[in-house]
Amino acid sequence: MFVGREEELALLQHEHIGKAVMVYGKKHVGKTTLILKALEQCPYQTVYFECLKGTIQDNIAGFVQELVRIKVLPVPLAFDSVFQSIIDSRLSNIELILAGSHIGLMKDLLQERNPLYGRFAASIKLDELNYLDAAKFYPDKSAYDKVAHYAVFGGSPFINQALNPAATLRENIIDTVLNPMSSVYLYASQLVFADNALNVNAERIFFALGNDRKRYTEIEDALGVKKTGNLAKQIKTLTDHEIL
């Protein structure tokens, strides 16, 4: 189900031939769905390739194989592994859409110190849906129940898609966030702890926050860490990923 994202969709469908566009945001916020929706109405041949956790060369080889499969390339050819070179030298009659969920890394690509600075015609930070769009997942509920569902589940398209629009708020909570077998439960548990980039005391930090420790010194005391500045670095990692 595709809802909202009118401005972002229009921007992606805008003529960007010869340019690169960036789309970034948290996991399961709808980046892939948005891009594929934009490609549906593209008058040109399109290629969608999702990089896997592996080496750069493995992903390049996979990308080349996909180009051969859809007959963009007649045979496997060597590709430059540096995006700067691709954007500068190869984007004469194509549009490149680069998407990622590592928010800190994607933001870094837009910084002046990065080789890719200034090479994106547009950058789209995809946030969760607002209340009006999220409520479209459960259109028949009363205004009160819509607000209640949004207050609990937020605007993640992935989470809202998993809800039963005919169920009560209590039933949806039991079936999702309280059900270890549900995709929502697994998503929530992996969001913070599965990414190696978040290899910090995230669980303990959230536990301290949940016990009304709001000040930095209070969190530091609750965790029993020395005043070395390590906690500040860990909190920065979480804020860079917009988890905290």
N, C-alpha and C positions, 0 to 999 in steps of 0.2 A: 504494500500500500504506500503510495507516494502522496504526501501532503505538504503544503507550504513550500518554502524555498523558491518562491517566484523570482525574487531579485537575483539570487545566486544562479538559478537556472538560466535566466536571461543573460547574465554576464558570461556564463560558459558558452552559450549559444551565439554570443557576439563574435564577429569576425576577428579572429586572432591569428590568421595565417601568417606564418613566419615568426611567431612569438611563442613564449612559454607561459603557462598559467599554473599557479600553485593552489592546491586545496588542502587544508589541514584542519585537524580537530581531534577530539578524543576518539577512542575506539568505539565503534558501533553508534556513531553520531549521524551516520548517513552519507558519508563521503562517496562510497562506491555506488550507492543507489542514485545519488545526485549525478555523478559522472555518466553512468549508464543511461540515465534518463535523458541527459543532454545529447548523448551520442545517438539516441533513437531517431532524432530528427536532423542529424547531420547529413548534408547532401554528398559528403565525400566518404571515401573508404576509411573505416576506423579500425584501430587495433587497441585491445585492452589487455594489459599484462600485469599480473600481481606478483610483485617480488616476494620471495620466500626468505625465511631466515637461513642464510647461507652466505657463501662468499660472493663477492662482486662478479667474479668470472662465471660462477654457476648461474647467476641471474642473467648475465649478458647472454650466455649460451641458450638459456631458456627463452629469452626474448627473441633471439635470432631464429630459433626453431619455430616460434609462433609466427614470425613474419614469413617463414618459408611455408608453413602450413596453410596460411590464408593467401599465399601466392603474391605477397608483396615483394619477396625476394625469390629468384629462381633457384638459388642454391645458398647454403650457409656462407656468409661472408664475415670478415672480421669487423667488429664494431669498436669504436673508440669508447673506452670505459669511463671517460671523464665527461660529465654532463656539460661542463663549461664549453668544451670543444664541440659537443653536439649542438648546443644552443647557438654558439657563435658561427659555426661553419656549416651546419646541416639543416638548420631551420629556414629554408628559403621558401618552401611551399607546403609546409606541414605545421600543425599545431601540437605542442607537447603539453600534456596536463600531468603535473607531478603531484601526487597525493601521499600523505603520510599522517600517522597518528602520534608520532613522537613530537609533541608540541615544542619542546625545548629545541630539538634539532631543526625542525622546520622554521622556527622563528630565527634561528641562527643563520639560516641560508639567506635571510633578508637583510642581514646586518652588513654594514659597509665593509667590514673586514673580510667578509666571505667572498670567494671568487665568483659566486653567482649573483652578487649584489647588482641590482639594476637590470637583470636579464629576464625578469618576469613582467609581462604586460599587465597582469592582475594577480592579486593574491586573495583567496577567500578563506577566512577563518570560519569554519562551520561550527556553530554553537548548537545547544539543544533547542528544540522547538519551543516557541512561546505557548502560553496557555491556550490561545484561540486555535492554534494549529494542533496542539496535542489533544485537545478535546474532540477533534474530528475522529479519533480512534474509538471514541465511545459517544457517538452523536445523540443517542436516545436517552441519555441520562439527564437528570435534572441539573440545574445550574449548581446547586449545592454539591451534588455528587461529582460533577466535573471538577469543581475546585478542590474537593477532597482528594480525588484521584491524582490531580496534578500536584498537590501538596506532598503526596506520598511518593509518587513515581517520577515526578519531574517531566522533562521534555525529551528524553531519549527515545528516538523512533524505535530502536531495537526493543526496549523495555515495553513501550506502549503497544507494540505489535504483538507482544506475548500475552497481553491482558485479554480477558474474556469480557467483551463489552456488555454481556448480559448478566454478568456476575456482580455481586455486591463488592464494596471496597474490602470488607473483611475477607471475603472469599478469594479475591484477587491477591491480597497480601499472603494468605495461607498458601495459595497455589504457586506463588512466585518467590518472594524474598524469604519465606519461611520453609520453602521446599528444596532440600539439598539436591533434588534430581532435576530441578527446573533450569532452563537456560539462563534465566535472570539471576538466580542464585549463583550459578557458576560464573557468570559475567561479573557480578559484584565482587565475588571473592578473588577473582583473577585480576581485576582492574588495577589493584594496587600491588599485589604481591607476586604476580607472574612475570613481570618485566624485570629483567636483570638490571636495567637502568635505574630501577627503584629499589636497589639493594640497600635499603636503609632501615632504621628502626621504625618503619611506618606503622606497624601494628601497635607498638608501644606508644608511639606519639598519639595515635587516634584514641587509644585507651585513656591516656592522660587527659586529652581534650574532652572525652566523654565523661570524665569525672570532674568536670568544671575547673580544669586547669587551663586558663586562658592566656596568662602572661608567660613570656619566654622563660623567666626565672622559675616560675611554678612548674612548667613542663620539665625544665632541666632538673629541678629537685625531685620531681616524681620519677624520672627515669634514672636518677642516681648517677648522672654523667658528670664528669669533671668539666670545669669551665675552660674547655680547649677550643671552642668554636665549632666542634664537629656537629653539634645539634643544629646550628645555624645553617651549615651546609646541607644537612639532611632535609631541613624544612624548605630550603631553597629548591632542592630537587623536587619535592612534592608540589611546591607552588609553581615551578616552571612547567610541570605537567598539568597544572590547573586541577589537581586532585585536592589540594588543601587551599 
